[in-house]
Amino acid sequence: MSIDSLRRSAHATVSGFPPGFWWLWLSTLVNRTGAFVLTFLSLYLTQELGHSAWFAGLVVALHGLGGVAGSPLGGMLTDRWGRRPTMVTMHLGAAVCAAALAVVTDPWAIATVVLLMGVAMQAVRPPINATIADMVPAHDVRRAYSLNYWALNLGFAIASIAGGAAAFLGYRTLFVVDAVATVLCAVIVFLRLPETRPEAAVDKRGEPVAEEKVSVLTVLRDAPFRTLVLLNLLVCVVFTVPWIGLPLTMASQGLSPSSFGMVIAVNGIVIVGFQLLVNKLTDKRSPVLLLTLSSLLFALGTGATALVGSPVAFAATVIVWTVGEMIHVPTNAAATARLAPEHARGRYQGVMGMSWAVAGFIAPIAAGAIVDGPGPDVLWTATAAIGVAAAIGYYTRLRKALADEDAPTQQDVPSQQDGGNIGTPAVVRTVEVVKSVESVEVVDSVKGQNNAAGASEQAPVSA
């Protein structure tokens, strides 16, 4: 491929988006560039404050638990209050929590702050993703989320490198820098991002049309979307496990923590270097086939971890499931965009975000228990089985609901045949393809909290 063709391909990848999208993209990059807290939290708790690895793991798990509550809260506020005020408020809330970690030392105060931080960080995801769905045309939704996901990982990589260097200044300095970056993100949103919440529908006489109220239970009664959420939960568990299980597995084989750092860095390098290329190759492909393929890649990559023993081989398994990650995240985002009604984008986004938060809570606990019990081989065999089960579920359960994504048909309306709920007006599909979208940035929360958890779990293994 020539330089000119590469340039044309890159231009086609980034062109066609409104200015507001790029301001939101910039806010994502700024926010994640300062994201030090979760990455270094367990080291701060164990090395600086002298707490046990068990307590550090518990605190990180509380961050995930906060996200379980924060996701539906953010979805509700997004639809009722608006995208922009919800984003600004939650960003500022997360900044206050990050700054508080620099001064509080009581164990239960730290745990409370981290729990509230989990609420704020997860609650900001629904308005971010609903905003992108509001402003980006339907045929560009998947490309937009790939770009935003790329910015997220680019910022995450910068934060990991800069955080490691800045750690010489002290962990509390990192927390303050994180708070400042998050405030700057809120300022960008407040000054440059317009409110994009759709206006209330009106009839021919200009009178407001009453919309059906949508709750979390209403969303969960939407059978195709419920299936998508449950399958995504399975994939999220498989995705989360390596951030906890991989350092434990490598340590059990006598490899150093620095080896794990180099191996897991492959994840960020591959995403930053090849996300746009993967997006180009998968653009316009069948969403069901892509979700099936990504699940199989997760199964293959994590399952093969049980068969390897060198850093190079471990890095190869990371590459395999990282490719699955790059395919899955924007495709699942587009699938959520397909299934959510316009007036309930925030709530659908909040429910989808809960699947990531739940996985971020249960996977670290389950991975540690399995490694300490039956052993690492059982853990990786289980992840392979879960990945295959998810692939089968996508291929057999969602082909009709996600068919003809670029040309809405009668399949957009749930039927008894494909598991829809005709009796639930709030979840009847509109003929518009522009919908809300699942929180791709939650991946960063999962990576951050489980990278921290992995560091805390290494202590007793490698000691």
GUPATI-765839 format. One record per residue (C-alpha): residue number from 1; residue in three letters; chain; x, y, z. Coordinates in Angstrom, 2 decimals. Each point is the difference from the previous one (the first is absolute). Layout:
REM GUPATI-765839
> NUM; Ala; A; X; Y; Z
...
//
This chain:
REM GUPATI-765839
> 1; Met; A; 0.00; 0.00; 0.00
> 2; Ser; A; 1.47; 3.37; -1.08
> 3; Ile; A; 0.40; 3.08; 2.15
> 4; Asp; A; -2.70; 1.77; -2.00
> 5; Ser; A; -2.49; -2.83; 0.51
> 6; Leu; A; 0.77; -0.03; 3.72
> 7; Arg; A; -0.55; 3.75; 0.12
> 8; Arg; A; -3.31; -0.31; -1.84
> 9; Ser; A; -1.08; -2.80; 2.30
> 10; Ala; A; 0.88; 2.03; 3.10
> 11; His; A; -1.88; 3.01; -1.36
> 12; Ala; A; -3.07; -2.12; -0.71
> 13; Thr; A; 0.14; -1.36; 3.54
> 14; Val; A; -0.04; 3.39; 1.71
> 15; Ser; A; -2.05; 2.12; -2.41
> 16; Gly; A; -3.66; 0.85; 0.05
> 17; Phe; A; -0.57; 0.65; 3.70
> 18; Pro; A; -1.44; 3.21; 1.49
> 19; Pro; A; 2.25; 2.27; 2.12
> 20; Gly; A; -1.80; -1.03; 3.18
> 21; Phe; A; 1.17; -3.57; -0.45
> 22; Trp; A; 3.62; 1.08; -0.07
> 23; Trp; A; -0.41; 2.12; 3.15
> 24; Leu; A; -1.44; -3.05; 1.72
> 25; Trp; A; 2.86; -2.10; -1.42
> 26; Leu; A; 2.48; 2.51; 1.41
> 27; Ser; A; -1.67; -0.08; 3.42
> 28; Thr; A; 0.32; -3.80; 0.00
> 29; Leu; A; 3.69; 0.23; -0.83
> 30; Val; A; 0.64; 2.63; 2.68
> 31; Asn; A; -1.98; -1.90; 2.62
> 32; Arg; A; 1.76; -3.33; -0.61
> 33; Thr; A; 3.45; 1.59; -0.28
> 34; Gly; A; -0.37; 0.96; 3.66
> 35; Ala; A; -1.50; -3.32; 1.09
> 36; Phe; A; 2.51; -1.11; 2.61
> 37; Val; A; -2.22; -0.90; 2.94
> 38; Leu; A; -1.11; -3.53; -0.76
> 39; Thr; A; 3.30; -1.02; -1.56
> 40; Phe; A; 2.03; 0.89; 3.08
> 41; Leu; A; -2.61; -0.26; 2.74
> 42; Ser; A; 0.92; -3.48; 1.22
> 43; Leu; A; 3.69; 0.91; 0.13
> 44; Tyr; A; -0.86; 3.12; 2.00
> 45; Leu; A; -2.09; -1.99; 2.45
> 46; Thr; A; 2.56; -2.77; 0.51
> 47; Gln; A; 3.33; 1.79; -0.32
> 48; Glu; A; -0.80; 3.51; 1.22
> 49; Leu; A; -2.67; -0.66; 2.65
> 50; Gly; A; 0.99; -3.56; 0.92
> 51; His; A; -3.37; -1.66; -0.55
> 52; Ser; A; -0.31; -3.64; -0.99
> 53; Ala; A; -0.40; -1.19; -3.56
> 54; Trp; A; -3.41; -1.34; 1.02
> 55; Phe; A; -1.16; 3.48; 1.03
> 56; Ala; A; 1.39; 1.52; -3.20
> 57; Gly; A; -1.91; -2.54; -2.08
> 58; Leu; A; -3.17; 0.72; 1.96
> 59; Val; A; 0.33; 3.73; -0.61
> 60; Val; A; 0.47; -0.54; -3.74
> 61; Ala; A; -3.06; -2.28; -0.03
> 62; Leu; A; -1.99; 2.77; 1.71
> 63; His; A; 0.78; 2.24; -2.95
> 64; Gly; A; -1.68; -2.55; -2.25
> 65; Leu; A; -2.93; -0.28; 2.40
> 66; Gly; A; -0.46; 3.76; -0.14
> 67; Gly; A; -0.14; -0.28; -3.76
> 68; Val; A; -2.90; -2.43; 0.24
> 69; Ala; A; -2.03; 2.76; 1.67
> 70; Gly; A; 1.48; 2.86; -1.99
> 71; Ser; A; -0.87; -1.35; -3.44
> 72; Pro; A; -3.82; 0.03; 0.34
> 73; Leu; A; 0.21; 3.27; 1.95
> 74; Gly; A; 1.92; 1.61; -2.85
> 75; Gly; A; -2.45; -1.42; -2.53
> 76; Met; A; -3.01; 1.43; 1.83
> 77; Leu; A; 1.60; 3.45; 0.38
> 78; Thr; A; 1.05; -0.02; -3.65
> 79; Asp; A; -3.60; -0.39; -1.18
> 80; Arg; A; -1.62; 2.25; 2.62
> 81; Trp; A; 2.58; 2.66; 0.76
> 82; Gly; A; 2.05; 0.10; -3.20
> 83; Arg; A; 3.30; -1.24; -1.39
> 84; Arg; A; 2.16; 3.04; 0.70
> 85; Pro; A; -0.97; 0.73; 3.64
> 86; Thr; A; 0.31; -3.69; 0.88
> 87; Met; A; 3.49; -0.17; -1.51
> 88; Val; A; 1.22; 3.15; 1.72
> 89; Thr; A; -1.41; -1.00; 3.39
> 90; Met; A; 1.40; -3.52; -0.06
> 91; His; A; 3.41; 1.10; -1.25
> 92; Leu; A; 0.22; 2.51; 2.83
> 93; Gly; A; -1.16; -2.66; 2.47
> 94; Ala; A; 2.74; -2.36; -1.16
> 95; Ala; A; 2.54; 2.83; 0.30
> 96; Val; A; -1.02; 0.68; 3.60
> 97; Cys; A; 0.40; -3.68; 0.83
> 98; Ala; A; 3.46; -0.14; -1.60
> 99; Ala; A; 1.10; 3.06; 1.96
> 100; Ala; A; -1.44; -1.47; 3.20
> 101; Leu; A; 2.21; -3.08; -0.35
> 102; Ala; A; 3.00; 2.28; 0.32
> 103; Val; A; -1.00; 1.01; 3.53
> 104; Val; A; -2.07; -2.79; 1.60
> 105; Thr; A; 1.84; -2.84; 1.75
> 106; Asp; A; -2.67; -1.79; 2.02
> 107; Pro; A; -0.66; -3.43; -1.63
> 108; Trp; A; -3.77; 0.31; -0.01
> 109; Ala; A; 0.15; 3.59; -1.23
> 110; Ile; A; 2.17; -1.15; -2.91
> 111; Ala; A; -2.43; -2.82; -0.76
> 112; Thr; A; -2.93; 2.44; 0.02
> 113; Val; A; 1.76; 2.46; -2.30
> 114; Val; A; 0.90; -2.75; -2.48
> 115; Leu; A; -3.60; -1.27; 0.05
> 116; Leu; A; -1.31; 3.51; -0.78
> 117; Met; A; 2.64; 0.40; -2.68
> 118; Gly; A; -1.30; -3.18; -1.62
> 119; Val; A; -3.50; 1.48; -0.01
> 120; Ala; A; 1.15; 3.27; -1.59
> 121; Met; A; 2.33; -1.55; -2.58
> 122; Gln; A; -2.63; -2.46; -1.16
> 123; Ala; A; -2.85; 2.51; 0.05
> 124; Val; A; 1.83; 2.20; -2.50
> 125; Arg; A; 0.04; -2.75; -2.64
> 126; Pro; A; -3.68; 0.10; -1.06
> 127; Pro; A; -0.03; 3.74; -0.84
> 128; Ile; A; 3.32; -0.26; -1.86
> 129; Asn; A; -1.19; -2.79; -2.22
> 130; Ala; A; -3.51; 1.34; -0.40
> 131; Thr; A; 1.52; 3.28; -1.19
> 132; Ile; A; 1.99; -1.77; -2.69
> 133; Ala; A; -3.10; -1.89; -1.10
> 134; Asp; A; -1.93; 3.29; -0.12
> 135; Met; A; 2.47; 1.88; -2.20
> 136; Val; A; 1.45; -2.70; -2.27
> 137; Pro; A; -1.94; -1.38; -3.00
> 138; Ala; A; -1.10; -3.62; 0.30
> 139; His; A; 2.38; -1.30; -2.66
> 140; Asp; A; 2.98; 1.53; 1.86
> 141; Val; A; -0.88; -1.15; 3.53
> 142; Arg; A; 2.37; -2.97; 0.06
> 143; Arg; A; 2.86; 2.07; -1.45
> 144; Ala; A; -0.60; 2.76; 2.56
> 145; Tyr; A; 0.21; -2.41; 2.89
> 146; Ser; A; 3.12; -1.58; -1.39
> 147; Leu; A; 1.65; 3.42; -0.05
> 148; Asn; A; -1.17; 0.80; 3.52
> 149; Tyr; A; 1.23; -3.40; 1.16
> 150; Trp; A; 3.35; 0.70; -1.62
> 151; Ala; A; 0.26; 3.32; 1.84
> 152; Leu; A; -0.85; -1.77; 3.24
> 153; Asn; A; 2.79; -2.54; -0.41
> 154; Leu; A; 2.46; 2.61; -1.20
> 155; Gly; A; -0.69; 2.01; 3.14
> 156; Phe; A; 0.21; -3.14; 2.12
> 157; Ala; A; 3.43; -0.84; -1.47
> 158; Ile; A; 1.25; 3.54; 0.63
> 159; Ala; A; -1.33; -0.12; 3.55
> 160; Ser; A; 1.75; -3.29; 0.72
> 161; Ile; A; 3.36; 1.26; -1.27
> 162; Ala; A; -0.28; 3.47; 1.52
> 163; Gly; A; -1.35; -1.40; 3.24
> 164; Gly; A; 2.94; -2.35; 0.37
> 165; Ala; A; 2.40; 2.91; -0.44
> 166; Ala; A; -1.99; 2.37; 2.19
> 167; Ala; A; -0.23; -2.57; 2.79
> 168; Phe; A; 3.37; 1.29; 1.17
> 169; Leu; A; -1.85; 3.12; 1.13
> 170; Gly; A; -2.28; -2.10; 2.19
> 171; Tyr; A; -3.35; -1.69; -0.42
> 172; Arg; A; -1.90; 2.95; 1.41
> 173; Thr; A; 1.40; 2.18; -2.79
> 174; Leu; A; -1.44; -2.44; -2.54
> 175; Phe; A; -3.44; 0.28; 1.58
> 176; Val; A; 0.13; 3.80; -0.19
> 177; Val; A; 1.07; -0.13; -3.66
> 178; Asp; A; -2.89; -2.36; -0.69
> 179; Ala; A; -2.40; 2.44; 1.65
> 180; Val; A; 1.34; 2.93; -2.04
> 181; Ala; A; -0.30; -1.94; -3.27
> 182; Thr; A; -3.57; -0.98; 0.80
> 183; Val; A; -0.93; 3.62; 0.80
> 184; Leu; A; 1.55; 1.05; -3.32
> 185; Cys; A; -2.15; -2.63; -1.71
> 186; Ala; A; -3.11; 1.47; 1.65
> 187; Val; A; 1.03; 3.50; -1.13
> 188; Ile; A; 0.33; -1.17; -3.62
> 189; Val; A; -3.46; -1.52; 0.13
> 190; Phe; A; -1.52; 3.08; 1.64
> 191; Leu; A; 1.55; 2.53; -2.39
> 192; Arg; A; 0.05; -1.83; -3.32
> 193; Leu; A; -2.59; -2.75; -0.04
> 194; Pro; A; -3.66; 0.82; -0.78
> 195; Glu; A; -2.93; -1.80; 1.56
> 196; Thr; A; -1.18; -2.71; -2.42
> 197; Arg; A; -2.98; -1.54; 1.79
> 198; Pro; A; -2.77; -0.43; -2.60
> 199; Glu; A; -2.92; 2.38; 0.37
> 200; Ala; A; -3.33; -1.38; 1.06
> 201; Ala; A; -2.12; -1.29; -2.86
> 202; Val; A; -2.97; 2.11; -1.08
> 203; Asp; A; -3.13; -0.78; -1.98
> 204; Lys; A; -1.27; 1.80; -3.11
> 205; Arg; A; -1.46; 2.77; 2.15
> 206; Gly; A; 3.32; 0.55; 1.75
> 207; Glu; A; -1.19; -1.51; 3.26
> 208; Pro; A; 2.47; -2.15; 1.99
> 209; Val; A; -0.51; -3.72; -0.42
> 210; Ala; A; 0.09; -1.95; 3.24
> 211; Glu; A; 2.76; -2.59; -0.04
> 212; Glu; A; -0.14; -3.28; 1.83
> 213; Lys; A; 2.04; 0.01; 3.17
> 214; Val; A; 2.96; -2.34; -0.15
> 215; Ser; A; 1.57; -1.56; 3.09
> 216; Val; A; 2.80; -2.51; 0.38
> 217; Leu; A; -2.61; -2.76; 0.25
> 218; Thr; A; -1.61; 1.22; -3.23
> 219; Val; A; 3.34; -0.17; -1.76
> 220; Leu; A; 0.64; -3.51; 1.31
> 221; Arg; A; -3.37; -1.12; -1.38
> 222; Asp; A; 1.36; 0.76; -3.47
> 223; Ala; A; 0.95; -3.59; -0.88
> 224; Pro; A; 2.57; 0.61; -2.78
> 225; Phe; A; 1.75; 2.70; 2.00
> 226; Arg; A; -0.08; -2.12; 3.15
> 227; Thr; A; 1.70; -2.79; -1.95
> 228; Leu; A; 2.64; 2.44; -1.25
> 229; Val; A; 0.68; 1.18; 3.56
> 230; Leu; A; 0.30; -3.53; 1.40
> 231; Leu; A; 2.34; -1.13; -2.78
> 232; Asn; A; 2.06; 3.15; 0.47
> 233; Leu; A; 0.25; -0.83; 3.70
> 234; Leu; A; 1.54; -3.37; -0.89
> 235; Val; A; 2.50; 1.65; -2.33
> 236; Cys; A; 0.80; 2.66; 2.63
> 237; Val; A; 0.83; -2.68; 2.55
> 238; Val; A; 2.36; -1.69; -2.48
> 239; Phe; A; 1.55; 3.37; -0.83
> 240; Thr; A; 0.46; 0.97; 3.65
> 241; Val; A; 1.55; -3.26; 1.22
> 242; Pro; A; 3.46; 0.46; -1.65
> 243; Trp; A; 0.55; 3.25; 1.88
> 244; Ile; A; -0.18; -2.00; 3.22
> 245; Gly; A; 0.82; -3.56; -0.96
> 246; Leu; A; 2.92; 0.68; -2.32
> 247; Pro; A; 2.33; 1.56; 2.61
> 248; Leu; A; -0.91; -2.78; 2.44
> 249; Thr; A; 0.68; -2.67; -2.61
> 250; Met; A; 3.32; 1.51; -1.03
> 251; Ala; A; 1.06; 0.42; 3.63
> 252; Ser; A; -0.84; -3.65; 0.73
> 253; Gln; A; 2.44; -0.96; -2.77
> 254; Gly; A; 2.77; 2.07; 1.55
> 255; Leu; A; -0.21; 2.97; -2.35
> 256; Ser; A; 0.52; 3.48; 1.43
> 257; Pro; A; -2.60; 2.77; 0.25
> 258; Ser; A; 2.04; 1.97; -2.55
> 259; Ser; A; -0.59; -2.83; -2.49
> 260; Phe; A; -3.73; 0.39; 0.48
> 261; Gly; A; 0.32; 3.74; -0.55
> 262; Met; A; 1.69; -0.55; -3.35
> 263; Val; A; -2.50; -2.69; -1.05
> 264; Ile; A; -3.11; 1.98; 0.86
> 265; Ala; A; 1.44; 3.11; -1.67
> 266; Val; A; -0.48; -1.88; -3.26
> 267; Asn; A; -3.74; 0.55; 0.40
> 268; Gly; A; 0.28; 3.77; -0.13
> 269; Ile; A; 2.67; -0.02; -2.71
> 270; Val; A; -2.10; -2.16; -2.32
> 271; Ile; A; -3.13; 2.10; 0.55
> 272; Val; A; 1.73; 3.34; -0.49
> 273; Gly; A; 1.90; -1.27; -3.05
> 274; Phe; A; -2.66; -2.03; -1.78
> 275; Gln; A; -3.50; 1.02; 1.18
> 276; Leu; A; -0.63; 2.20; -3.02
> 277; Leu; A; 1.18; -2.75; -2.37
> 278; Val; A; -2.23; -2.59; 1.66
> 279; Asn; A; -2.91; 2.41; -0.23
> 280; Lys; A; 0.66; 0.45; -3.72
> 281; Leu; A; 0.10; -3.76; -0.59
> 282; Thr; A; -3.18; -0.70; 1.97
> 283; Asp; A; -2.05; 2.97; -1.18
> 284; Lys; A; -3.37; -0.96; -1.52
> 285; Arg; A; 0.38; -3.63; 1.06
> 286; Ser; A; -2.83; -1.93; 1.61
> 287; Pro; A; -0.22; 0.99; 3.67
> 288; Val; A; -1.03; -3.51; 1.04
> 289; Leu; A; 2.96; -1.57; -1.78
> 290; Leu; A; 2.37; 2.57; 1.54
> 291; Leu; A; -1.35; -0.58; 3.51
> 292; Thr; A; 0.30; -3.76; -0.53
> 293; Leu; A; 3.56; 0.36; -1.30
> 294; Ser; A; 1.07; 2.26; 2.86
> 295; Ser; A; -1.38; -2.44; 2.58
> 296; Leu; A; 1.94; -2.85; -1.60
> 297; Leu; A; 3.18; 2.10; 0.03
> 298; Phe; A; -0.53; 0.68; 3.70
> 299; Ala; A; -0.49; -3.73; 0.57
> 300; Leu; A; 3.10; -0.92; -2.02
> 301; Gly; A; 2.25; 2.65; 1.52
> 302; Thr; A; -0.90; -0.59; 3.63
> 303; Gly; A; -0.28; -3.79; -0.35
> 304; Ala; A; 3.47; -0.22; -1.55
> 305; Thr; A; 1.44; 1.67; 3.12
> 306; Ala; A; -0.20; -3.37; 1.75
> 307; Leu; A; 2.37; -1.49; -2.60
> 308; Val; A; 2.84; 2.53; 0.01
> 309; Gly; A; 2.85; 0.78; 2.37
> 310; Ser; A; 2.27; 2.71; -1.41
> 311; Pro; A; -0.49; 3.77; -0.15
> 312; Val; A; 0.00; -0.05; -3.81
> 313; Ala; A; -2.70; -2.69; -0.07
> 314; Phe; A; -2.07; 1.85; 2.58
> 315; Ala; A; 0.29; 3.14; -2.15
> 316; Ala; A; -1.27; -1.97; -3.00
> 317; Thr; A; -3.14; -1.01; 1.89
> 318; Val; A; -0.55; 3.65; 0.95
> 319; Ile; A; 0.18; 0.98; -3.67
> 320; Val; A; -2.71; -2.53; -0.88
> 321; Trp; A; -2.56; 1.17; 2.57
> 322; Thr; A; 0.94; 3.65; -0.61
> 323; Val; A; -1.08; -0.39; -3.64
> 324; Gly; A; -3.25; -1.42; 1.36
> 325; Glu; A; -0.32; 3.05; 2.22
> 326; Met; A; 0.54; 2.40; -2.90
> 327; Ile; A; -2.75; -1.72; -1.99
> 328; His; A; -2.44; -0.49; 2.85
> 329; Val; A; -0.15; 3.44; 1.60
> 330; Pro; A; -1.08; 2.14; -2.99
> 331; Thr; A; -2.19; -2.79; -1.38
> 332; Asn; A; -1.85; -0.40; 3.28
> 333; Ala; A; -0.32; 3.78; 0.08
> 334; Ala; A; -1.65; 0.00; -3.42
> 335; Ala; A; -2.27; -2.89; 1.05
> 336; Thr; A; -1.17; 1.98; 3.02
> 337; Ala; A; -0.55; 2.98; -2.30
> 338; Arg; A; -2.18; -2.22; -2.15
> 339; Leu; A; -2.26; -1.18; 2.80
> 340; Ala; A; -0.60; 3.07; 2.18
> 341; Pro; A; -2.92; 2.42; -0.59
> 342; Glu; A; 1.02; 3.63; -0.35
> 343; His; A; -1.86; 1.27; 3.06
> 344; Ala; A; 1.61; -2.70; 2.22
> 345; Arg; A; 3.60; 0.14; -1.18
> 346; Gly; A; 1.35; 0.81; 3.43
> 347; Arg; A; -1.83; -2.81; 1.77
> 348; Tyr; A; 0.97; -2.59; -2.59
> 349; Gln; A; 3.57; 1.23; 0.27
> 350; Gly; A; -0.16; -0.23; 3.77
> 351; Val; A; -1.23; -3.61; -0.07
> 352; Met; A; 2.70; -1.01; -2.48
> 353; Gly; A; 2.59; 1.73; 2.15
> 354; Met; A; -1.12; -2.09; 2.97
> 355; Ser; A; 1.25; -3.14; -1.76
> 356; Trp; A; 3.51; 1.43; -0.06
> 357; Ala; A; -0.23; 1.15; 3.60
> 358; Val; A; -1.32; -3.35; 1.24
> 359; Ala; A; 2.82; -1.80; -1.80
> 360; Gly; A; 2.49; 2.41; 1.52
> 361; Phe; A; -1.29; -0.95; 3.44
> 362; Ile; A; -0.38; -3.79; -0.24
> 363; Ala; A; 2.89; -0.93; -2.31
> 364; Pro; A; 2.84; 1.12; 2.33
> 365; Ile; A; -1.51; -1.90; 2.92
> 366; Ala; A; -0.70; -3.13; -2.04
> 367; Ala; A; 3.41; 0.03; -1.70
> 368; Gly; A; 1.87; 0.26; 3.29
> 369; Ala; A; -2.07; -2.75; 1.59
> 370; Ile; A; 0.50; -2.39; -2.92
> 371; Val; A; 3.76; 0.60; -0.18
> 372; Asp; A; 0.34; -0.58; 3.75
> 373; Gly; A; -2.27; -3.06; -0.23
> 374; Pro; A; -0.12; -2.28; -3.07
> 375; Gly; A; 2.82; 1.92; -1.67
> 376; Pro; A; 0.71; 2.22; -3.04
> 377; Asp; A; -0.66; -2.73; -2.58
> 378; Val; A; -3.60; -0.30; 1.19
> 379; Leu; A; -0.40; 3.78; -0.22
> 380; Trp; A; 1.13; 0.17; -3.62
> 381; Thr; A; -2.00; -3.04; -1.02
> 382; Ala; A; -3.08; 1.63; 1.49
> 383; Thr; A; 0.57; 3.25; -1.89
> 384; Ala; A; 0.36; -1.92; -3.26
> 385; Ala; A; -3.29; -1.80; 0.66
> 386; Ile; A; -1.78; 3.27; 0.84
> 387; Gly; A; 1.32; 1.63; -3.17
> 388; Val; A; -1.23; -2.87; -2.17
> 389; Ala; A; -3.39; 0.10; 1.73
> 390; Ala; A; -0.26; 3.74; -0.73
> 391; Ala; A; 0.89; -0.57; -3.65
> 392; Ile; A; -2.72; -2.61; -0.34
> 393; Gly; A; -2.47; 2.34; 1.70
> 394; Tyr; A; 0.75; 2.90; -2.35
> 395; Tyr; A; -0.30; -2.16; -3.11
> 396; Thr; A; -3.19; -1.80; 0.99
> 397; Arg; A; -1.92; 2.62; 2.00
> 398; Leu; A; 0.65; 3.37; -1.65
> 399; Arg; A; 0.13; -0.61; -3.75
> 400; Lys; A; -3.53; 1.29; -0.55
> 401; Ala; A; 0.14; 2.90; 2.44
> 402; Leu; A; 3.24; 1.38; -1.52
> 403; Ala; A; -0.64; -0.89; -3.65
> 404; Asp; A; 0.18; 2.66; -2.72
> 405; Glu; A; 1.45; 2.58; 2.32
> 406; Asp; A; 0.30; 2.62; -2.73
> 407; Ala; A; -3.53; -0.53; -1.31
> 408; Pro; A; -2.69; -0.18; 2.69
> 409; Thr; A; -2.78; -2.44; -0.76
> 410; Gln; A; -2.92; -1.54; 1.80
> 411; Gln; A; 2.59; -1.89; 2.04
> 412; Asp; A; 0.56; 3.26; 1.82
> 413; Val; A; -3.34; -0.58; 1.74
> 414; Pro; A; 0.19; -2.76; 2.64
> 415; Ser; A; -2.16; -2.99; -0.70
> 416; Gln; A; -0.92; -3.15; 1.85
> 417; Gln; A; 2.17; -1.89; -2.44
> 418; Asp; A; 3.23; 1.83; 0.81
> 419; Gly; A; -0.71; 0.41; 3.71
> 420; Gly; A; -1.34; 3.54; 0.00
> 421; Asn; A; -2.64; 1.43; 2.29
> 422; Ile; A; -2.85; 1.40; -2.06
> 423; Gly; A; -1.85; 1.01; 3.13
> 424; Thr; A; 2.74; 2.38; 1.11
> 425; Pro; A; -0.38; 3.25; -1.99
> 426; Ala; A; 3.12; 1.55; 1.53
> 427; Val; A; 2.23; -2.50; -1.71
> 428; Val; A; -1.68; -0.15; -3.42
> 429; Arg; A; 2.68; 0.83; -2.56
> 430; Thr; A; -0.08; 3.24; -1.93
> 431; Val; A; 0.99; -0.09; -3.66
> 432; Glu; A; 2.95; 2.24; 0.70
> 433; Val; A; 3.34; -1.72; 0.22
> 434; Val; A; 1.59; 2.72; 2.09
> 435; Lys; A; -0.25; -1.38; 3.49
> 436; Ser; A; 1.81; 0.08; 3.30
> 437; Val; A; 3.17; -1.93; 0.37
> 438; Glu; A; 1.73; -2.13; 2.59
> 439; Ser; A; 2.79; 1.56; 2.00
> 440; Val; A; 3.25; -0.84; -1.70
> 441; Glu; A; 1.89; 2.06; 2.49
> 442; Val; A; -0.98; -2.39; 2.74
> 443; Val; A; 2.73; -2.18; -1.38
> 444; Asp; A; 2.40; 2.49; 1.44
> 445; Ser; A; -1.58; -0.27; 3.43
> 446; Val; A; 0.27; -3.78; -0.21
> 447; Lys; A; 3.62; 0.24; -1.06
> 448; Gly; A; 0.85; 2.52; 2.67
> 449; Gln; A; -1.70; -1.69; 2.91
> 450; Asn; A; 1.21; -3.46; -0.91
> 451; Asn; A; 3.52; 1.15; -0.81
> 452; Ala; A; 0.02; 1.37; 3.53
> 453; Ala; A; -1.48; -3.19; 1.38
> 454; Gly; A; 2.57; -2.04; -1.87
> 455; Ala; A; 2.78; 1.97; 1.63
> 456; Ser; A; -1.47; -0.52; 3.44
> 457; Glu; A; -0.43; -3.72; -0.55
> 458; Gln; A; 3.61; -0.45; -1.10
> 459; Ala; A; 1.37; 0.73; 3.43
> 460; Pro; A; -0.87; -3.26; 1.77
> 461; Val; A; 0.82; -2.10; -3.03
> 462; Ser; A; 3.40; 1.37; -0.77
> 463; Ala; A; 1.04; 0.59; 3.56
//
